Amino acid sequence: MTRRRADLVSIAALLALLGGCAANPWAAVKEYQSTGQWEAAYTTLRKLVADGEASRVPDAQRAVLHYELGRAAGATCRFDEAERELLLANQLDARTNGPTQMSLLELGEMATDRGQWPAAVGYYERGLAEIERIQGKNGTHPAMTALEVDKYAIALRNAGREADAAAARARALELRQLEPNVRILTDRTPYGSYCAPGTGQS
């Protein structure tokens, strides 16, 4: 999922700090992502992260960039780097009262796409706990929380924890009943779908 609202303000501030280039690299990243050019997104984000670190931009902006770099690294099969970047984004978000659940849920999705079910379960559990801590028991948008609980249920089932998976599915249904007319459309990172040459799939 992409970062929104305040995050876009953060990126605009970052670009200003980096000199206000005529071409907007953040807009380029969004275009690359939306058109499946994940290697170009990765390359651009690596430069933005390096420039941001050199310029000592605030942690809130760094969190956004490391989060997006993690997604791009995962899409291009740089899985170890993706995990490092998303965990760093999580640490930076924790330091700045940011959306700590987002990087954890992304890590859950990446583990799911790689068939690493115990890891996926662990990340989803941490991400859902952060939603509850930050937003309350049902989340700010229960229908959105239900989507994440559904993913958790899939991971639980594949990890051999069918009773827990059934409980999670029941919880997702309960959440949807709180917003019965809401339909959520989300973007999902295509982990492992655009492997860079030499990375291979694992």
C-alpha positions as CSV (number, residue, x, y, z in Angstrom):
1,M,0.0,0.0,0.0
2,T,1.3,3.5,-0.7
3,R,1.7,6.2,1.8
4,R,-0.8,9.1,1.5
5,R,-1.8,12.5,2.8
6,A,0.7,13.7,5.3
7,D,3.3,11.5,3.6
8,L,2.9,13.5,0.4
9,V,3.5,16.7,2.3
10,S,6.6,15.1,3.8
11,I,8.0,14.2,0.4
12,A,7.3,17.7,-1.0
13,A,9.3,19.0,2.0
14,L,12.0,16.6,1.3
15,L,12.3,17.6,-2.4
16,A,12.5,21.2,-1.3
17,L,15.3,20.3,1.1
18,L,17.2,18.5,-1.7
19,G,17.2,21.6,-3.9
20,G,13.8,21.6,-5.7
21,C,14.8,19.9,-8.9
22,A,12.8,20.8,-12.0
23,A,11.8,17.2,-12.5
24,N,9.9,15.7,-9.6
25,P,11.5,12.4,-8.7
26,W,8.6,11.4,-6.4
27,A,6.1,11.9,-9.2
28,A,8.4,9.7,-11.4
29,V,8.5,7.0,-8.7
30,K,4.7,6.9,-8.6
31,E,4.5,6.7,-12.4
32,Y,7.1,3.9,-12.5
33,Q,5.1,2.0,-9.9
34,S,1.8,2.4,-11.6
35,T,3.2,1.3,-14.9
36,G,5.1,-1.7,-13.6
37,Q,8.5,-0.2,-14.0
38,W,9.7,-1.3,-10.6
39,E,13.4,-1.4,-11.4
40,A,13.3,2.3,-12.4
41,A,11.3,3.0,-9.2
42,Y,14.0,1.1,-7.2
43,T,16.9,3.0,-8.8
44,T,15.2,6.4,-8.3
45,L,14.3,5.6,-4.7
46,R,17.9,4.5,-3.9
47,K,19.1,7.9,-5.0
48,L,16.4,9.7,-3.1
49,V,17.2,7.8,0.1
50,A,21.0,8.5,-0.4
51,D,20.3,12.2,-1.0
52,G,18.0,12.3,2.0
53,E,20.5,10.7,4.3
54,A,23.2,13.0,3.1
55,S,21.0,16.0,3.7
56,R,19.9,14.8,7.2
57,V,16.2,15.1,6.4
58,P,13.8,14.5,9.3
59,D,13.0,11.0,10.4
60,A,9.4,11.2,9.2
61,Q,10.5,11.8,5.6
62,R,13.1,9.2,5.9
63,A,10.5,6.7,7.0
64,V,8.5,7.3,3.8
65,L,11.5,6.9,1.6
66,H,12.7,3.7,3.2
67,Y,9.2,2.3,3.2
68,E,8.9,2.9,-0.6
69,L,12.4,1.6,-1.2
70,G,11.5,-1.5,0.7
71,R,8.5,-2.1,-1.5
72,A,10.5,-1.5,-4.7
73,A,13.3,-3.8,-3.5
74,G,10.8,-6.5,-2.8
75,A,9.0,-6.2,-6.2
76,T,12.4,-6.6,-7.9
77,C,13.3,-9.7,-5.8
78,R,15.9,-8.0,-3.6
79,F,14.2,-9.6,-0.6
80,D,16.9,-9.1,2.1
81,E,17.2,-5.5,1.2
82,A,13.4,-5.1,1.2
83,E,13.2,-6.5,4.7
84,R,15.9,-4.3,6.0
85,E,14.3,-1.2,4.5
86,L,10.8,-1.9,5.8
87,L,12.1,-2.7,9.2
88,L,14.0,0.6,9.2
89,A,10.9,2.4,8.1
90,N,9.1,0.8,11.0
91,Q,11.7,2.0,13.4
92,L,11.6,5.5,12.0
93,D,7.8,5.6,12.2
94,A,7.9,4.4,15.8
95,R,10.3,7.3,16.6
96,T,8.0,9.8,15.0
97,N,4.5,8.5,15.9
98,G,4.1,7.4,12.3
99,P,1.9,4.5,10.9
100,T,4.0,1.7,12.2
101,Q,1.5,-0.9,11.1
102,M,2.2,-0.2,7.4
103,S,5.7,-1.6,7.1
104,L,4.8,-4.6,9.2
105,L,1.8,-5.5,7.0
106,E,4.0,-5.1,3.9
107,L,6.4,-7.5,5.4
108,G,3.5,-9.9,6.0
109,E,2.5,-9.6,2.4
110,M,6.1,-10.2,1.2
111,A,6.4,-13.3,3.3
112,T,3.0,-14.5,2.0
113,D,4.1,-14.1,-1.6
114,R,7.2,-16.1,-0.8
115,G,5.3,-18.8,1.0
116,Q,7.0,-18.1,4.3
117,W,3.9,-18.7,6.4
118,P,5.3,-18.5,10.0
119,A,7.0,-15.3,9.1
120,A,3.9,-13.9,7.5
121,V,1.9,-14.8,10.6
122,G,4.3,-13.0,12.9
123,Y,4.3,-9.8,10.8
124,Y,0.6,-9.7,10.5
125,E,0.2,-10.2,14.2
126,R,2.5,-7.3,14.9
127,G,0.8,-5.1,12.3
128,L,-2.6,-5.8,13.6
129,A,-1.5,-5.1,17.1
130,E,-0.2,-1.8,16.0
131,I,-3.5,-1.0,14.3
132,E,-5.3,-1.7,17.6
133,R,-2.7,0.3,19.6
134,I,-2.9,3.4,17.3
135,Q,-6.5,3.3,16.1
136,G,-8.4,1.2,18.7
137,K,-9.9,-2.3,18.8
138,N,-11.6,-2.1,15.4
139,G,-9.3,0.3,13.6
140,T,-10.3,3.7,12.2
141,H,-11.9,1.9,9.3
142,P,-13.1,-1.6,10.3
143,A,-13.6,-2.7,6.7
144,M,-9.9,-1.9,6.0
145,T,-8.9,-3.7,9.1
146,A,-11.0,-6.7,8.0
147,L,-8.9,-7.0,4.8
148,E,-5.7,-7.3,6.9
149,V,-7.3,-9.8,9.2
150,D,-8.3,-11.9,6.1
151,K,-4.7,-11.9,5.0
152,Y,-3.7,-13.0,8.5
153,A,-6.2,-15.8,8.3
154,I,-4.8,-17.1,5.1
155,A,-1.3,-17.1,6.6
156,L,-2.5,-18.9,9.7
157,R,-4.3,-21.6,7.6
158,N,-1.1,-22.2,5.5
159,A,1.0,-22.3,8.7
160,G,-1.2,-25.2,9.8
161,R,-3.1,-23.2,12.5
162,E,-6.7,-23.9,11.2
163,A,-8.5,-23.1,14.5
164,D,-6.7,-19.8,14.7
165,A,-7.5,-19.1,11.0
166,A,-11.2,-19.8,11.6
167,A,-11.2,-17.4,14.5
168,A,-9.5,-14.7,12.3
169,R,-12.1,-15.2,9.6
170,A,-14.9,-14.8,12.1
171,R,-13.2,-11.6,13.3
172,A,-13.0,-10.3,9.8
173,L,-16.7,-10.9,9.3
174,E,-17.4,-9.1,12.5
175,L,-15.4,-6.1,11.4
176,R,-17.2,-5.9,8.0
177,Q,-20.5,-5.9,9.8
178,L,-19.5,-2.6,11.4
179,E,-19.2,-1.0,7.9
180,P,-21.5,-3.2,5.8
181,N,-21.7,-0.8,2.9
182,V,-18.1,0.1,2.6
183,R,-16.0,-1.5,-0.1
184,I,-12.2,-1.0,0.1
185,L,-10.0,-0.8,-3.0
186,T,-6.3,-1.0,-2.2
187,D,-3.1,-1.3,-4.1
188,R,-0.9,-4.3,-3.4
189,T,2.9,-4.4,-3.9
190,P,3.7,-7.1,-6.5
191,Y,6.5,-8.8,-4.5
192,G,8.8,-11.0,-6.6
193,S,7.0,-10.1,-9.8
194,Y,9.7,-7.9,-11.5
195,C,12.9,-9.6,-10.6
196,A,16.0,-7.6,-11.6
197,P,18.7,-9.5,-13.6
198,G,20.8,-11.6,-11.2
199,T,18.4,-11.5,-8.3
200,G,16.5,-14.6,-9.1
201,Q,13.4,-15.7,-7.1
202,S,13.6,-17.3,-3.8
